Amino acid sequence: MPLKDSVSFFHRLNLQSIRFVVISITICSLFTIALNGQNNSFDIRLDWNDFPVPELTQGEESLSIPYFEGAGFSSTEIPLPVHAERFPVPGPGTLNISAVVRRSTAPSFSVSSDVTAQLQDEIKYSYIIEQERGEFFARVFFVPMWMQGNNLQLAEQIMLSASFSPQGPTASATGRSGYKDHSE
């Protein structure tokens, strides 16, 4: 093999190696950016019932609480309807939650004052990130009702966005990585 051919061979090998390294770094960088800026958006539509939760009482008093199809209920003394969205995330981290109520309505029946006394003037969004069978999931939950002056409002459509940011390398890889009351 003449000297000229061997130099040309090493020159081509070097250019191919450089291209491979540059492409690999670019792909890794784009993947890292995608993970750090992971954004999940949800168009949530709630179908409220025209009647209160059936047969709910506090002591001897009957409670009138609105609820929607598929509602969970809070574990407070007076249970409130809760909506939750669950989605995969790459690992432990935090969420930045933003939401816009697109449509709301007033209930078609009188709601117990004990219920309205628990509500604030805006919806509070909370989340938890948990690990299940080696996979990480975020769950955003909220009570989709609020007081507007003396009037109860029920959210019928909400655009919810949750941006994920990973925790640093010292983050625990098991269990729950945090509970965040977004309202704070």
LOBAKOL-507769 format. One line per 10 residues: number of its first residue (from 0); for each residue x, z, y of N, C-alpha, C. Coordinates in nm, 4 decimals, padded with zeros to 6 digits. Layout:
LOBAKOL-507769
NUM> X:Z:Y:X:Z:Y:X:Z:Y  ... .
end
This chain:
LOBAKOL-507769
0> 00.0857:00.0000:-00.1166:00.0000:00.0000:00.0000:00.0899:00.0000:00.1224  00.0774:-00.0998:00.2031:00.1609:-00.1077:00.3229:00.1225:00.0035:00.4199  00.2153:00.0385:00.5069:00.1988:00.1452:00.6043:00.0798:00.1184:00.6966  00.0626:-00.0067:00.7374:-00.0463:-00.0423:00.8270:-00.1825:-00.0136:00.7631  -00.1997:-00.0460:00.6323:-00.3254:-00.0199:00.5623:-00.3528:00.1290:00.5487  -00.2501:00.2088:00.5222:-00.2708:00.3536:00.5075:-00.3089:00.4180:00.6409  -00.2518:00.3730:00.7521:-00.2873:00.4255:00.8835:-00.4336:00.3897:00.9145  -00.4723:00.2660:00.8846:-00.6094:00.2218:00.9094:-00.7086:00.3031:00.8251  -00.6724:00.3330:00.6993:-00.7563:00.4130:00.6115:-00.7771:00.5529:00.6706  -00.6691:00.6187:00.7119:-00.6793:00.7532:00.7692:-00.7542:00.7504:00.9028 .
10> -00.7373:00.6444:00.9799:-00.8080:00.6312:01.1067:-00.9599:00.6227:01.0819  -01.0004:00.5389:00.9836:-01.1436:00.5286:00.9505:-01.1962:00.6604:00.8957  -01.1201:00.7263:00.8113:-01.1608:00.8546:00.7550:-01.1800:00.9566:00.8665  -01.0897:00.9588:00.9602:-01.0980:01.0527:01.0712:-01.2218:01.0263:01.1564  -01.2532:00.9007:01.1866:-01.3719:00.8669:01.2653:-01.4997:00.9047:01.1908  -01.5037:00.8816:01.0602:-01.6203:00.9185:00.9811:-01.6376:01.0704:00.9794  -01.5291:01.1431:00.9678:-01.5357:01.2897:00.9673:-01.5861:01.3423:01.1010  -01.5366:01.2832:01.2087:-01.5790:01.3261:01.3425:-01.7278:01.2988:01.3605  -01.7733:01.1813:01.3192:-01.9159:01.1494:01.3295:-01.9999:01.2490:01.2496  -01.9564:01.2793:01.1284:-02.0290:01.3735:01.0433:-02.0383:01.5100:01.1103 .
20> -01.9285:01.5590:01.1649:-01.9264:01.6898:01.2309:-02.0183:01.6894:01.3533  -02.0108:01.5843:01.4341:-02.0940:01.5761:01.5547:-02.2425:01.5716:01.5166  -02.2777:01.4917:01.4194:-02.4176:01.4823:01.3762:-02.4633:01.6156:01.3183  -02.3805:01.6804:01.2389:-02.4158:01.8101:01.1802:-02.4389:01.9155:01.2881  -02.3515:01.9214:01.3860:-02.3659:02.0182:01.4949:-02.4935:01.9897:01.5740  -02.5225:01.8645:01.6004:-02.6429:01.8272:01.6741:-02.7688:01.8691:01.5989  -02.7730:01.8418:01.4705:-02.8894:01.8794:01.3893:-02.9059:02.0303:01.3858  -02.7972:02.1038:01.3658:-02.8041:02.2510:01.3640:-02.8505:02.3053:01.4989  -02.8023:02.2482:01.6070:-02.8423:02.2929:01.7413:-02.9907:02.2697:01.7647  -03.0393:02.1514:01.7283:-03.1808:02.1219:01.7454:-03.2674:02.2139:01.6607 .
30> -03.2246:02.2433:01.5390:-03.2984:02.3340:01.4504:-03.3032:02.4744:01.5108  -03.1906:02.5221:01.5636:-03.1850:02.6547:01.6261:-03.2752:02.6601:01.7484  -03.2737:02.5578:01.8305:-03.3605:02.5529:01.9486:-03.5071:02.5546:01.9055  -03.5382:02.4804:01.8009:-03.6768:02.4762:01.7533:-03.7218:02.6126:01.7042  -03.6359:02.6854:01.6339:-03.6727:02.8184:01.5850:-03.6899:02.9161:01.7000  -03.5994:02.9117:01.7963:-03.6068:03.0058:01.9074:-03.7275:02.9790:01.9951  -03.7686:02.8581:02.0084:-03.8792:02.8249:02.0956:-04.0065:02.7962:02.0188  -04.0227:02.8501:01.8992:-04.1395:02.8219:01.8179:-04.2649:02.8656:01.8919  -04.3566:02.7723:01.9092:-04.4789:02.8009:01.9811:-04.5977:02.7685:01.8915  -04.6882:02.8630:01.8776:-04.8090:02.8442:01.7981:-04.9279:02.8500:01.8918 .
40> -05.0128:02.7480:01.8853:-05.1315:02.7432:01.9707:-05.2565:02.7371:01.8838  -05.3611:02.8051:01.9296:-05.4856:02.8125:01.8556:-05.6030:02.7918:01.9512  -05.6968:02.7090:01.9106:-05.8225:02.6921:01.9826:-05.9249:02.7737:01.9038  -05.9533:02.8942:01.9510:-06.0385:02.9886:01.8786:-06.1816:02.9760:01.9292  -06.2731:02.9556:01.8368:-06.4153:02.9484:01.8710:-06.4883:03.0564:01.7922  -06.5597:03.1401:01.8650:-06.6297:03.2526:01.8039:-06.7802:03.2300:01.8119  -06.8452:03.2478:01.6985:-06.9896:03.2293:01.6886:-07.0550:03.3674:01.6846  -07.0989:03.4156:01.8018:-07.1601:03.5477:01.8139:-07.3014:03.5462:01.7577  -07.3385:03.6532:01.6896:-07.4747:03.6661:01.6369:-07.5705:03.7049:01.7485  -07.6970:03.6690:01.7322:-07.7999:03.7001:01.8314:-07.8571:03.8403:01.8132 .
50> -07.7974:03.9182:01.7256:-07.8457:04.0534:01.6981:-07.7243:04.1439:01.6767  -07.7412:04.2754:01.6962:-07.6272:04.3675:01.6803:-07.5919:04.3892:01.5338  -07.4786:04.4575:01.5128:-07.4376:04.4945:01.3769:-07.5527:04.5730:01.3149  -07.6021:04.5317:01.1978:-07.7178:04.6000:01.1397:-07.6850:04.7418:01.0920  -07.7786:04.8314:01.1134:-07.7769:04.9675:01.0602:-07.6500:05.0457:01.0913  -07.5989:05.0333:01.2106:-07.4802:05.1088:01.2507:-07.5257:05.2272:01.3346  -07.4829:05.3455:01.2957:-07.5246:05.4660:01.3670:-07.4044:05.5527:01.4006  -07.4226:05.6340:01.5022:-07.3259:05.7376:01.5374:-07.4067:05.8665:01.5395  -07.3849:05.9482:01.4367:-07.4708:06.0657:01.4197:-07.6102:06.0163:01.3855  -07.7081:06.0583:01.4641:-07.8453:06.0134:01.4404:-07.8843:05.8970:01.5308 .
60> -07.7962:05.8636:01.6256:-07.8270:05.7544:01.7183:-07.7862:05.6201:01.6603  -07.8717:05.5212:01.6808:-07.8409:05.3846:01.6388:-07.7525:05.3197:01.7458  -07.6467:05.2519:01.7021:-07.5563:05.1832:01.7951:-07.5866:05.0345:01.7962  -07.5789:04.9770:01.9126:-07.6002:04.8340:01.9279:-07.4668:04.7700:01.9670  -07.4010:04.7050:01.8681:-07.2686:04.6461:01.8882:-07.2745:04.4973:01.8555  -07.2314:04.4109:01.9482:-07.2280:04.2679:01.9167:-07.1172:04.2383:01.8147  -07.1376:04.1322:01.7380:-07.0327:04.0886:01.6452:-07.0448:03.9392:01.6209  -06.9362:03.8806:01.5713:-06.9307:03.7365:01.5480:-06.8995:03.7104:01.4021  -06.9231:03.5891:01.3613:-06.8972:03.5471:01.2236:-06.7502:03.5671:01.1912  -06.7196:03.6391:01.0834:-06.5819:03.6610:01.0395:-06.5098:03.7742:01.1102 .
70> -06.5819:03.8553:01.1855:-06.5184:03.9648:01.2600:-06.4665:04.0728:01.1661  -06.3494:04.1267:01.2017:-06.3036:04.2512:01.1437:-06.3474:04.3586:01.2416  -06.3281:04.4836:01.2076:-06.3675:04.5895:01.3001:-06.2543:04.6883:01.3196  -06.2422:04.7375:01.4423:-06.1364:04.8332:01.4760:-06.1624:04.9651:01.4042  -06.0587:05.0448:01.3927:-06.0712:05.1740:01.3250:-06.0947:05.2874:01.4250  -06.1458:05.2538:01.5425:-06.1767:05.3558:01.6422:-06.3069:05.4255:01.6057  -06.3388:05.5333:01.6771:-06.4610:05.6096:01.6478:-06.5833:05.5183:01.6502  -06.5913:05.4341:01.7504:-06.6973:05.3333:01.7558:-06.6288:05.1999:01.7259  -06.6576:05.1421:01.6098:-06.5870:05.0184:01.5713:-06.6250:04.9007:01.6600  -06.5235:04.8283:01.7040:-06.5435:04.7089:01.7848:-06.5033:04.5861:01.7042 .
80> -06.5680:04.4720:01.7273:-06.5309:04.3509:01.6531:-06.3922:04.3018:01.6963  -06.3110:04.2663:01.5972:-06.1734:04.2227:01.6220:-06.1535:04.0842:01.5612  -06.0842:03.9978:01.6351:-06.0435:03.8675:01.5819:-05.8921:03.8715:01.5595  -05.8451:03.8104:01.4505:-05.7016:03.8051:01.4221:-05.6619:03.6637:01.3826  -05.5443:03.6226:01.4279:-05.4827:03.4957:01.3874:-05.3506:03.5304:01.3198  -05.3260:03.4751:01.2020:-05.2031:03.5007:01.1265:-05.1313:03.3687:01.1061  -04.9978:03.3705:01.1251:-04.9200:03.2478:01.1104:-04.7763:03.2835:01.0725  -04.7060:03.1916:01.0036:-04.5681:03.2191:00.9625:-04.4718:03.2148:01.0808  -04.3688:03.2989:01.0750:-04.2587:03.2990:01.1711:-04.1292:03.3030:01.0909  -04.0168:03.2636:01.1505:-03.8920:03.2552:01.0748:-03.8297:03.3897:01.0365 .
90> -03.8685:03.4983:01.0994:-03.8096:03.6285:01.0684:-03.8566:03.7324:01.1680  -03.7880:03.8470:01.1735:-03.8247:03.9501:01.2714:-03.8075:03.8952:01.4132  -03.8894:03.9420:01.5031:-03.8787:03.8949:01.6399:-03.9893:03.9481:01.7273  -04.0095:03.8812:01.8377:-04.1136:03.9199:01.9321:-04.1983:03.7982:01.9665  -04.3170:03.8251:02.0171:-04.4072:03.7185:02.0601:-04.4379:03.7350:02.2081  -04.4460:03.6248:02.2758:-04.4968:03.6222:02.4116:-04.6337:03.5559:02.4015  -04.7379:03.6308:02.4322:-04.8741:03.5834:02.4118:-04.9370:03.5470:02.5455  -05.0004:03.4303:02.5483:-05.0797:03.3924:02.6643:-05.2117:03.3372:02.6121  -05.3168:03.3590:02.6890:-05.4489:03.3141:02.6457:-05.5349:03.2823:02.7670  -05.6235:03.1877:02.7458:-05.7208:03.1503:02.8485:-05.8575:03.1479:02.7821 .
100> -05.9522:03.2238:02.8386:-06.0900:03.2197:02.7893:-06.1551:03.0964:02.8505  -06.1924:03.0025:02.7659:-06.2512:02.8762:02.8120:-06.4022:02.8878:02.8337  -06.4660:02.9718:02.7507:-06.6105:02.9847:02.7610:-06.6497:03.1253:02.7174  -06.7450:03.1848:02.7897:-06.7945:03.3172:02.7519:-06.9445:03.3235:02.7767  -07.0059:03.4274:02.7243:-07.1497:03.4456:02.7374:-07.1791:03.5941:02.7459  -07.3006:03.6264:02.7802:-07.3466:03.7652:02.7773:-07.4282:03.7835:02.6493  -07.4291:03.9039:02.5929:-07.5084:03.9250:02.4708:-07.6577:03.9089:02.5002  -07.7339:03.8706:02.3970:-07.8774:03.8488:02.4131:-07.9576:03.9759:02.3881  -07.8899:04.0892:02.3745:-07.9556:04.2176:02.3503:-07.8806:04.3258:02.4260  -07.9419:04.4393:02.4397:-07.8812:04.5515:02.5105:-07.7748:04.6161:02.4216 .
110> -07.6558:04.6347:02.4753:-07.5437:04.6928:02.4005:-07.5307:04.8402:02.4368  -07.5007:04.9228:02.3381:-07.4888:05.0675:02.3595:-07.3840:05.0987:02.4650  -07.4135:05.1947:02.5515:-07.3199:05.2334:02.6569:-07.1917:05.2921:02.5981  -07.1991:05.3503:02.4783:-07.0771:05.4014:02.4123:-06.9806:05.2874:02.3824  -07.0336:05.1694:02.3578:-06.9510:05.0520:02.3300:-06.8873:05.0025:02.4590  -06.9677:04.9811:02.5612:-06.9156:04.9262:02.6861:-06.8176:05.0224:02.7535  -06.8321:05.1518:02.7285:-06.7404:05.2501:02.7877:-06.5981:05.2341:02.7338  -06.5819:05.1744:02.6160:-06.4496:05.1545:02.5557:-06.3782:05.0294:02.6081  -06.4519:04.9418:02.6731:-06.3964:04.8126:02.7127:-06.3328:04.8177:02.8508  -06.2369:04.7287:02.8702:-06.1687:04.7176:02.9990:-06.2135:04.5902:03.0688 .
120> -06.1495:04.5578:03.1797:-06.1907:04.4400:03.2557:-06.1181:04.3122:03.2121  -06.0464:04.3188:03.1000:-05.9809:04.2008:03.0433:-05.9582:04.2228:02.8944  -05.9336:04.1143:02.8232:-05.9034:04.1228:02.6802:-05.7585:04.1661:02.6632  -05.7341:04.2601:02.5743:-05.5986:04.3057:02.5435:-05.5549:04.2409:02.4121  -05.4374:04.1771:02.4126:-05.3835:04.1087:02.2945:-05.2688:04.1908:02.2382  -05.2697:04.2123:02.1079:-05.1634:04.2855:02.0404:-05.1133:04.2016:01.9237  -04.9970:04.2378:01.8716:-04.9463:04.1648:01.7551:-04.8588:04.2553:01.6695  -04.8369:04.2070:01.5502:-04.7445:04.2717:01.4586:-04.6750:04.1599:01.3804  -04.5478:04.1794:01.3502:-04.4746:04.0869:01.2641:-04.4411:04.1639:01.1381  -04.4790:04.1078:01.0252:-04.4606:04.1771:00.8980:-04.4028:04.0826:00.7932 .
130> -04.3450:04.1438:00.6906:-04.2851:04.0652:00.5830:-04.3696:04.0832:00.4579  -04.3978:03.9711:00.3925:-04.4759:03.9721:00.2699:-04.4124:03.8761:00.1709  -04.3670:03.9296:00.0584:-04.3044:03.8489:-00.0476:-04.1909:03.7614:00.0059  -04.1087:03.8193:00.0920:-03.9926:03.7488:00.1439:-04.0211:03.6564:00.2615  -04.1469:03.6393:00.2978:-04.1855:03.5535:00.4100:-04.2288:03.6416:00.5268  -04.2042:03.5944:00.6488:-04.2453:03.6685:00.7674:-04.3694:03.6037:00.8288  -04.4601:03.6897:00.8759:-04.5836:03.6452:00.9383:-04.6095:03.7263:01.0640  -04.6676:03.6609:01.1630:-04.7141:03.7302:01.2832:-04.8661:03.7327:01.2765  -04.9216:03.8424:01.3240:-05.0666:03.8538:01.3336:-05.1001:03.8980:01.4759  -05.1740:03.8152:01.5460:-05.2204:03.8466:01.6810:-05.3660:03.8895:01.6670 .
140> -05.4006:04.0022:01.7274:-05.5382:04.0491:01.7175:-05.5874:04.1017:01.8513  -05.7215:04.0953:01.8681:-05.7826:04.1358:01.9945:-05.9329:04.1530:01.9768  -05.9904:04.2327:02.0656:-06.1355:04.2493:02.0756:-06.1813:04.1477:02.1808  -06.2576:04.0450:02.1421:-06.2902:03.9366:02.2348:-06.4103:03.9664:02.3265  -06.4129:04.0869:02.3832:-06.5161:04.1238:02.4786:-06.4526:04.2047:02.5902  -06.5127:04.1980:02.7069:-06.4620:04.2725:02.8213:-06.5760:04.2945:02.9198  -06.5525:04.3853:03.0125:-06.6509:04.4137:03.1163:-06.6151:04.3356:03.2418  -06.7135:04.2683:03.2976:-06.6961:04.1994:03.4249:-06.7923:04.2689:03.5211  -06.7371:04.3669:03.5938:-06.8228:04.4554:03.6730:-06.9018:04.5422:03.5771  -07.0354:04.5373:03.5860:-07.1216:04.6122:03.4932:-07.1744:04.5245:03.3803 .
150> -07.1251:04.4021:03.3705:-07.1756:04.3075:03.2713:-07.0754:04.2859:03.1587  -07.1260:04.2939:03.0373:-07.0449:04.2679:02.9183:-07.0311:04.1174:02.8988  -06.9079:04.0711:02.8723:-06.8809:03.9304:02.8437:-06.8277:03.9169:02.7018  -06.8734:03.8151:02.6321:-06.8294:03.7842:02.4957:-06.7572:03.6498:02.4993  -06.6327:03.6456:02.4550:-06.5563:03.5206:02.4535:-06.6085:03.4301:02.3428  -06.6409:03.3069:02.3782:-06.6853:03.2087:02.2794:-06.5749:03.1097:02.2436  -06.4855:03.0820:02.3388:-06.3733:02.9925:02.3129:-06.2504:03.0447:02.3877  -06.1397:03.0559:02.3139:-06.0142:03.1052:02.3707:-05.9016:03.0120:02.3274  -05.8197:02.9716:02.4220:-05.6964:02.8989:02.3909:-05.5855:03.0032:02.3886  -05.5289:03.0269:02.2712:-05.4269:03.1296:02.2522:-05.2940:03.0635:02.2203 .
160> -05.1888:03.1090:02.2841:-05.0545:03.0578:02.2591:-04.9619:03.1757:02.2334  -04.8812:03.1652:02.1284:-04.7868:03.2716:02.0935:-04.6492:03.2088:02.0734  -04.5545:03.2417:02.1618:-04.4173:03.1906:02.1525:-04.3308:03.2940:02.0830  -04.2615:03.2513:01.9786:-04.1776:03.3407:01.8984:-04.0342:03.3396:01.9484  -03.9740:03.4588:01.9577:-03.8316:03.4742:01.9872:-03.7715:03.5637:01.8795  -03.6670:03.5179:01.8110:-03.6088:03.5991:01.7031:-03.5348:03.7204:01.7584  -03.5276:03.8243:01.6751:-03.4475:03.9412:01.7091:-03.3025:03.9084:01.6774  -03.2121:03.9911:01.7284:-03.0696:03.9715:01.7046:-03.0315:03.9918:01.5598  -02.9035:03.9702:01.5260:-02.8575:03.9788:01.3873:-02.8655:04.1190:01.3282  -02.8852:04.2220:01.4101:-02.8928:04.3574:01.3561:-03.0351:04.3973:01.3214 .
170> -03.1311:04.3037:01.3368:-03.2708:04.3358:01.3099:-03.2933:04.3638:01.1624  -03.3827:04.4536:01.1361:-03.4197:04.4862:00.9995:-03.4909:04.3666:00.9374  -03.4612:04.3368:00.8146:-03.5218:04.2218:00.7482:-03.6369:04.2630:00.6581  -03.6773:04.3890:00.6608:-03.7875:04.4317:00.5759:-03.8923:04.5035:00.6586  -04.0123:04.5061:00.6057:-04.1187:04.5815:00.6706:-04.1642:04.5190:00.8002  -04.2174:04.6003:00.8858:-04.2724:04.5537:01.0123:-04.1670:04.5624:01.1206  -04.1590:04.4577:01.2024:-04.0578:04.4578:01.3061:-04.1124:04.5006:01.4400  -04.2392:04.5294:01.4480:-04.2871:04.5816:01.5750:-04.4333:04.5612:01.5996  -04.4868:04.6494:01.6778:-04.6233:04.6392:01.7251:-04.6132:04.6305:01.8759  -04.6803:04.5363:01.9341:-04.6699:04.5182:02.0779:-04.8079:04.5103:02.1375 .
180> -04.8371:04.5995:02.2274:-04.9589:04.5916:02.3048:-04.9255:04.5023:02.4220  -04.9719:04.3786:02.4194:-04.9364:04.2778:02.5188:-04.9782:04.3177:02.6601  -05.0696:04.4092:02.6709:-05.1212:04.4462:02.8013:-05.0255:04.5353:02.8797  -04.9242:04.5887:02.8160:-04.8340:04.6818:02.8832:-04.7290:04.6112:02.9643 .
end
